[in-house]
Amino acid sequence: MIATYKPYILNFKKASGTSRGILKAKETWFIVLNDQGKIGIGECGMFKGLSCDDTPDFESKLQWACEYIDLGLDVLLDELVAFPSIQFGLEMAFKSLSSDSGFDLFPSEFTNGHASIPINGLIWMGSEDFMKSQITEKLNAGFNCIKMKIGAIDFVTELNLLKSIRKEFSASDIELRVDANGAFSPDEALEKLKRLSEFDLHSIEQPIKQGLWENMAQLCENTPLAIALDEELIGVFSNNKKKKLLESINPQYIILKPTLVGGFRGSQNWIDLADQQQIGWWITSALESNIGLNAIAQWTYMLNNDLPQGLGTGSLFTNNFDSPLVVKNGTLRYEKHTSWNFNI
């Protein structure tokens, strides 16, 4: 078997705002396996500034994985624990290699086009007018769950946006989630959560930055609004530390980005531990191309989780790859009559 890798730059249609800054482009890497002419494709979507494998030796580790591909998937995954995006790219590539088409990694009613996955509509940070226009667009597109990123503009403005939504749509009409990306300080977080809770929100992701276990535990114990851990899970590798984190903080939810937490295997480990503590969870993509999104979506469908998932980001880029993945009426669907066009 021969393995190679190649970088690829995904360009945003519009600059997208987060509490970490404005995103205009996203670098990703593809692993291509060739086993006597049969091809397998995986995506290592390391997220600069966020992934724990955003290190100077990332690309040399990727090269090493390709050189030693004959060690087999299990050995490679064990050797690359500190490089979750490479782990996921390898899992994806081996799954692709073993599939008939190279793209149907987990054949199901979803890949047959007979079932869909409910997803949230993502509202990016920006001016009040820009955020309002996105909200209107998502509502008109049939979404009944909206996730709004907060923490970059004035908090009162953000509250007013939420208030304007609730004036027209009750919690039974539209489920609202917010994502602070760790933007609140520990001292102000509880008061802000109280104000946010006035708008019947489903949950808030990562209200304070990761690593502050004691502060986060106090928030989760006293919050009037369900808290979902996101960045908090990044860089936590061992089963014992994962268990300790969940037991110490005891959040209402965790959010799993396979690219950031070790792919299918790493995500399933978190799910098993969360289920033991009756902690809810859902799956989210992390700005992968349609190659990575496809793998995450197909795997997510197999988990039978009824909550809206965070899987609708494939349409953000100008140079994404044509795929059967489409967003319709607030769901992600797989339209089999549409062909893949993967060319790098």
C-alpha positions in Angstrom: 0.0 0.0 0.0 1.2 3.5 -0.8 0.1 6.6 1.2 0.6 10.2 0.2 -0.7 13.5 1.6 -1.5 16.9 0.1 -2.5 20.2 1.6 -5.5 22.2 0.4 -6.8 25.7 1.1 -10.5 26.1 1.6 -11.7 29.7 0.9 -14.7 31.1 2.7 -17.5 32.7 0.6 -17.7 35.4 3.2 -15.2 36.2 6.0 -16.7 34.4 9.0 -16.4 35.9 12.5 -15.7 34.0 15.7 -14.6 35.2 19.1 -11.1 34.2 18.0 -11.1 36.5 15.0 -12.2 36.6 11.3 -11.8 33.5 9.2 -11.1 33.9 5.5 -9.4 30.6 4.6 -9.0 27.2 6.2 -6.1 24.9 5.5 -6.7 21.2 5.5 -4.8 18.1 4.4 -5.8 14.9 2.5 -4.4 11.4 2.9 -4.7 9.3 -0.2 -4.2 5.5 0.1 -3.5 3.4 -3.0 -3.7 -0.3 -2.6 -3.0 -1.9 -6.0 -5.1 0.8 -7.7 -7.9 1.0 -5.2 -8.1 4.4 -3.6 -9.0 5.6 -0.1 -9.3 9.3 0.9 -9.2 10.8 4.3 -9.1 14.4 5.6 -6.9 15.7 8.3 -8.7 19.0 9.1 -6.3 20.3 11.7 -7.7 23.7 12.9 -5.0 26.2 13.4 -5.3 28.1 16.7 -7.7 25.5 18.1 -6.5 21.9 17.5 -4.1 20.4 20.0 -2.1 19.1 17.1 -1.4 22.6 15.8 2.3 22.1 16.4 5.5 22.7 14.4 5.9 18.9 13.8 2.3 18.4 12.5 3.3 17.9 8.8 6.3 15.7 9.7 3.9 13.4 11.7 1.6 13.3 8.7 4.6 12.3 6.5 5.6 9.7 9.1 2.1 8.2 9.1 2.2 7.9 5.3 5.7 6.3 5.3 4.6 3.7 7.9 1.1 3.1 6.6 1.8 -0.7 6.6 1.8 -0.7 10.4 -2.0 -0.8 10.1 -4.7 1.5 11.4 -4.7 0.3 15.0 -1.0 0.7 15.6 -1.0 4.1 13.8 -3.9 5.4 16.0 -2.1 4.4 19.1 1.1 6.1 18.0 -0.7 9.3 17.0 -2.8 9.9 20.1 -1.5 13.5 20.3 -2.5 14.2 16.7 -6.3 13.6 16.6 -6.9 15.1 13.1 -4.3 12.7 11.6 -6.0 9.9 13.5 -9.3 10.9 12.0 -7.9 11.3 8.5 -6.4 7.7 8.7 -9.7 6.2 10.0 -11.5 7.9 7.1 -9.0 6.8 4.5 -9.1 3.2 5.6 -12.9 3.2 5.7 -12.9 4.8 2.2 -10.5 2.1 0.9 -12.7 -0.7 2.1 -15.9 0.8 0.7 -17.2 0.0 -2.8 -17.5 3.6 -3.9 -14.8 5.2 -1.8 -17.4 7.5 -0.3 -20.1 5.4 1.3 -18.2 4.7 4.5 -21.2 3.7 6.6 -24.0 2.4 4.3 -27.4 3.2 5.8 -30.8 4.7 5.2 -29.0 8.0 5.2 -26.6 7.1 2.4 -29.5 5.5 0.5 -31.2 8.9 0.5 -34.2 7.6 2.6 -33.3 9.4 5.9 -31.9 12.8 6.9 -30.1 14.2 9.9 -31.6 17.3 11.8 -29.0 20.0 12.0 -28.7 23.5 13.5 -28.5 26.6 11.4 -25.2 28.4 12.2 -25.2 32.2 12.7 -21.8 33.7 12.4 -20.6 36.7 14.4 -20.7 40.1 12.7 -22.6 43.4 12.7 -26.1 43.4 14.1 -27.5 43.7 10.5 -25.4 40.9 9.2 -26.5 38.6 12.1 -30.1 39.5 11.6 -29.9 38.7 7.9 -28.4 35.3 8.6 -31.2 34.6 11.2 -33.9 35.5 8.6 -32.2 33.3 6.0 -32.0 30.3 8.3 -35.6 30.6 9.4 -36.8 31.0 5.8 -34.7 27.9 4.9 -36.8 25.8 7.3 -34.4 25.4 10.3 -36.1 24.9 13.7 -32.8 24.9 15.6 -30.4 27.9 15.3 -27.0 28.2 16.9 -25.7 31.8 17.3 -22.1 32.5 18.0 -21.8 35.2 20.7 -19.0 37.0 22.5 -17.5 39.2 19.8 -19.9 42.1 19.6 -21.6 44.1 22.4 -23.5 41.7 24.8 -26.6 43.9 25.0 -26.8 43.8 21.2 -26.6 40.0 21.3 -29.3 39.9 23.9 -31.5 42.2 21.7 -31.0 39.8 18.8 -32.2 36.9 20.8 -35.1 39.0 22.2 -36.2 39.8 18.6 -36.2 36.1 17.7 -38.3 35.2 20.7 -40.8 38.0 20.0 -41.7 36.1 16.8 -40.9 32.5 17.7 -41.4 30.6 20.9 -39.1 27.9 22.2 -41.5 25.3 20.8 -41.1 26.9 17.4 -37.4 27.5 17.3 -34.7 25.9 19.5 -31.9 28.5 20.2 -28.4 27.5 21.1 -25.5 30.0 21.7 -21.8 29.4 21.5 -19.5 31.7 23.5 -16.2 29.9 22.5 -14.9 30.7 26.0 -15.5 34.5 25.6 -16.9 35.1 29.1 -14.7 35.8 32.1 -15.3 33.5 35.1 -16.4 36.5 37.2 -19.1 37.6 34.8 -20.2 34.3 33.4 -23.0 33.4 35.8 -24.7 36.8 35.5 -24.5 36.6 31.7 -26.0 33.1 31.8 -28.9 34.4 33.9 -29.6 37.1 31.4 -29.4 34.7 28.5 -31.7 32.2 30.2 -34.6 34.7 29.9 -34.9 33.7 26.2 -35.6 30.0 26.7 -32.3 28.9 25.2 -31.5 25.2 24.8 -27.9 25.5 25.8 -24.7 27.5 25.8 -21.4 26.1 24.5 -18.2 26.8 26.4 -19.1 30.0 28.3 -15.6 30.3 29.8 -12.3 29.2 28.4 -11.1 25.6 28.8 -8.9 24.4 31.6 -10.7 26.2 34.4 -12.3 23.0 35.8 -13.2 24.4 39.2 -14.9 27.5 37.7 -16.7 25.5 35.1 -17.9 23.0 37.7 -19.4 25.8 39.7 -21.1 27.2 36.7 -22.6 23.9 35.7 -23.9 23.4 39.2 -25.5 26.8 39.5 -26.4 27.6 35.9 -30.0 28.4 34.9 -29.1 27.4 31.4 -27.7 24.0 30.2 -23.9 24.2 29.5 -22.2 22.2 26.8 -18.5 21.6 26.9 -16.7 21.9 23.6 -13.1 23.2 23.6 -12.8 21.7 27.1 -12.4 18.3 25.5 -9.5 19.2 23.2 -6.2 17.7 24.2 -7.6 15.3 26.8 -6.3 12.0 25.7 -6.4 9.3 28.4 -9.5 7.5 29.4 -8.8 8.3 33.1 -8.5 12.1 32.4 -11.6 12.1 30.3 -13.5 10.4 33.1 -12.1 12.8 35.7 -13.0 15.8 33.6 -16.6 14.7 33.3 -16.9 13.7 36.9 -15.3 17.0 38.1 -17.3 19.4 35.9 -20.5 17.4 35.4 -21.8 19.3 32.5 -25.3 19.0 31.0 -23.9 18.2 27.5 -20.6 17.6 25.7 -20.0 18.4 22.0 -17.8 16.2 20.0 -15.8 17.3 16.9 -14.2 14.1 15.6 -11.4 16.1 14.0 -10.4 17.6 17.4 -10.9 14.6 19.7 -9.5 11.6 17.8 -12.0 10.7 15.1 -14.5 7.9 15.5 -12.6 6.0 18.2 -11.9 9.1 20.3 -15.5 10.4 20.0 -17.0 7.0 20.9 -14.8 6.9 24.0 -16.2 10.3 25.1 -19.8 9.1 24.3 -19.4 6.0 26.4 -18.2 7.9 29.4 -20.9 10.6 29.0 -23.6 7.9 28.8 -22.3 6.5 32.1 -22.9 9.8 33.8 -26.2 10.6 31.9 -24.6 13.6 30.2 -26.1 14.5 26.8 -24.0 14.9 23.7 -24.1 15.8 20.0 -21.7 15.8 17.1 -20.3 18.8 15.3 -18.1 19.3 12.3 -15.1 21.6 12.5 -15.0 23.4 9.1 -13.8 20.3 7.2 -14.4 20.0 3.4 -17.2 17.8 2.2 -14.8 14.9 2.4 -14.6 15.2 6.2 -18.2 16.3 6.6 -19.3 13.2 4.7 -17.5 10.9 7.1 -18.8 12.7 10.2 -22.4 12.8 8.9 -22.5 9.1 7.9 -21.1 8.0 11.3 -23.3 10.4 13.2 -26.4 8.9 11.6 -25.4 5.5 12.9 -25.4 6.8 16.5 -29.2 7.4 16.5 -29.0 10.7 18.3 -32.3 12.7 17.8 -30.8 16.1 18.8 -30.0 18.5 16.0 -26.4 18.0 15.0 -23.8 20.6 13.9 -23.2 19.4 10.4 -24.2 22.1 8.0 -20.9 23.8 7.3 -20.0 22.4 3.9 -21.6 25.3 2.0 -19.3 27.9 3.5 -16.5 27.5 1.0 -16.1 28.6 -2.7 -13.9 25.7 -3.6 -15.4 22.8 -1.8 -15.9 19.5 -3.6 -19.2 18.6 -5.3 -20.9 16.0 -3.2 -24.3 14.4 -2.6 -24.6 16.3 0.7 -27.3 18.9 0.7 -29.1 21.0 3.3 -32.9 21.0 3.0 -35.5 22.2 5.5 -33.1 22.2 8.4 -31.7 18.7 7.7 -28.6 17.3 6.1 -29.5 14.8 3.3 -27.5 12.5 0.9 -28.8 12.7 -2.6 -27.3 9.7 -4.4 -28.0 10.9 -7.9 -25.4 13.7 -7.3 -21.8 12.7 -8.1 -18.7 13.3 -6.1 -16.0 15.5 -7.7 -12.8 15.2 -5.7 -9.9 16.7 -7.5 -6.8 18.2 -5.8 
